[in-house]
Amino acid sequence: MLYQSTRGGGAKVTASNAIAQGLAGDGGLFVPESFPVIPLDQIIELSKKPYKERAAYTIGLFLDDFSREEIGAYTDLAYGAPGFDHPSIAPLYELDAKTHFLELWHGPTCAFKDMALQMLPHLLVASLKKTREYREVCILVATSGDTGKAALEGFRDVPGTKVHVFYPRDGVSEVQKIQMVSQEGGNVNVTAVEGNFDDTQAGVKAIFSDEALRGQLSESGFLLSSANSINWGRLVPQIAYYISAYCDLISGGGATPGENVDFCVPTGNFGNILAAYYAKKIGLPIGRLICASNRNDVLAQFITTGKYDTNRPFFTTVSPSMDILVSSNLERLLFEISRKDGRVVSDLMSELSGSGRYEVSAQARAEIGKVFSGARCSEEETMVTIREVFDTYGYLIDTHTAVAYKALCDHRAASGEDNTTVVVSTASPFKFCESVIGSLGRPSTYGGAELIEELQELTGASAPAPLRSLKGRLPRFVESVPVDGMKDAVMRFLEK
Ligand SMILES: *Cc1c(COP(=O)(O)O)cnc(C)c1O
């Protein structure tokens, strides 16, 4: 199976080339030229198998220049003990007969990014080898919190790689910050940036586009690469947990084989929900996909109106991993609904970079509406939802998951539908202690890792072990730089 660019340019490449390159030569994203099919019999068969095998099967469908043995070895490493603290890896929690939560935060960093970033390093290192790239790869990450820590854990001590994470000094939660600055491993570095997330991201982009710097690094034997969700190697492991959730529903009696199930996904960069769309495309019985936005509701609005418009204020919210105005993976959806016409996508993307907005055709909008619904959740509603779910069901959810659950409730009320739905739960509530404690009605008196204990005492829930063990951990990385000091920080790290 070959991969092509969403903008129609360049040659078709193998899966390993797509992963090694990250971005296509014409600035587009790599997408499969055609989609494999997963028959219902196979889904039923997989429902008797553990997560690792479900993942290996799904990933194997897409990465056909990797052997079964290779993929099996990587899924063993990625989803084996001790990284995940739950034997099902991605368990379902039943709230009521028609509502289930897919908990994607049982990995080492307690957010759903682990599902892909425990796997990506193996795929990337193997892809570089297959494409005869022998330079050492340096992964640069700008993070609003979750990706950075997940990349650090995923790449930690992986031979032939180094990882340098930049985070906005005042833009991550207390727990996220402690997680990152106390990271272990001999090939990692973490730097705070004096600015917000946009500044941090712009700084990383500037490093990537600095030809002179890349040349200089290449001479010293380094290749710069990124771990963000535009890489196909990050998307494909995410398709697996949708298959797995369906397997668990049919084996647990939550759905009959072949019955359509809806998914509701808290969305930022559109990577997670796009994986659900691909799962549907290859034959998983999915009805509707509900795209949940927080106060930065560009996506919910796009799905409702067909207009994508970034000319609006940017809000910092209690669900920071969804605070984003330009969702890069939407480009892959645009490609599919434009009948794989790269010129259409290319035109929309130049409109976006010119005026910050675009509008899709009425036909494209109708195509989107057949599968997707959009809904938004305000800050106030997010906080109230956490409390209501906890008071009613004794189930504690984080701010991002609360946005999705509220969006589902609103969608059900507006459409009159009550299909069996899986709400994708993307982070442990203990990663966002300040907000979760606040929503339960108590302003917190603590800071740092103490917040974790406070939330445990308040709710009787127990925090995941990797978060409990943060207490008393000393910071290893204390460097803080202005945006224009980021380049030097990378050089200092690589010259060490
Ligand atoms: C990254 C993230 C999201 C958004 O996922 P996308 O794939 O960017 O849409 C939602 N919730 C949490 C907790 C995240 O870390």
PDBQT file of the ligand as one rigid body, heavy atoms in Angstrom, charges set to zero:
ROOT
HETATM    1  C1  LIG A 501      -4.113  15.981  22.786  1.00  0.00    +0.000 C 
HETATM    2  C2  LIG A 501      -5.325  15.900  23.647  1.00  0.00    +0.000 A 
HETATM    3  C3  LIG A 501      -6.616  16.106  23.131  1.00  0.00    +0.000 A 
HETATM    4  C4  LIG A 501      -6.858  16.483  21.693  1.00  0.00    +0.000 C 
HETATM    5  O1  LIG A 501      -6.580  15.436  20.791  1.00  0.00    +0.000 OA
HETATM    6  P1  LIG A 501      -6.369  15.729  19.234  1.00  0.00    +0.000 P 
HETATM    7  O2  LIG A 501      -5.919  14.457  18.650  1.00  0.00    +0.000 OA
HETATM    8  O3  LIG A 501      -5.323  16.809  19.173  1.00  0.00    +0.000 OA
HETATM    9  O4  LIG A 501      -7.685  16.187  18.693  1.00  0.00    +0.000 OA
HETATM   10  C5  LIG A 501      -7.695  15.954  23.988  1.00  0.00    +0.000 A 
HETATM   11  N1  LIG A 501      -7.513  15.654  25.294  1.00  0.00    +0.000 NA
HETATM   12  C6  LIG A 501      -6.285  15.463  25.825  1.00  0.00    +0.000 A 
HETATM   13  C7  LIG A 501      -6.168  15.167  27.280  1.00  0.00    +0.000 C 
HETATM   14  C8  LIG A 501      -5.143  15.567  25.033  1.00  0.00    +0.000 A 
HETATM   15  O5  LIG A 501      -3.931  15.384  25.572  1.00  0.00    +0.000 OA
ENDROOT
TORSDOF 0
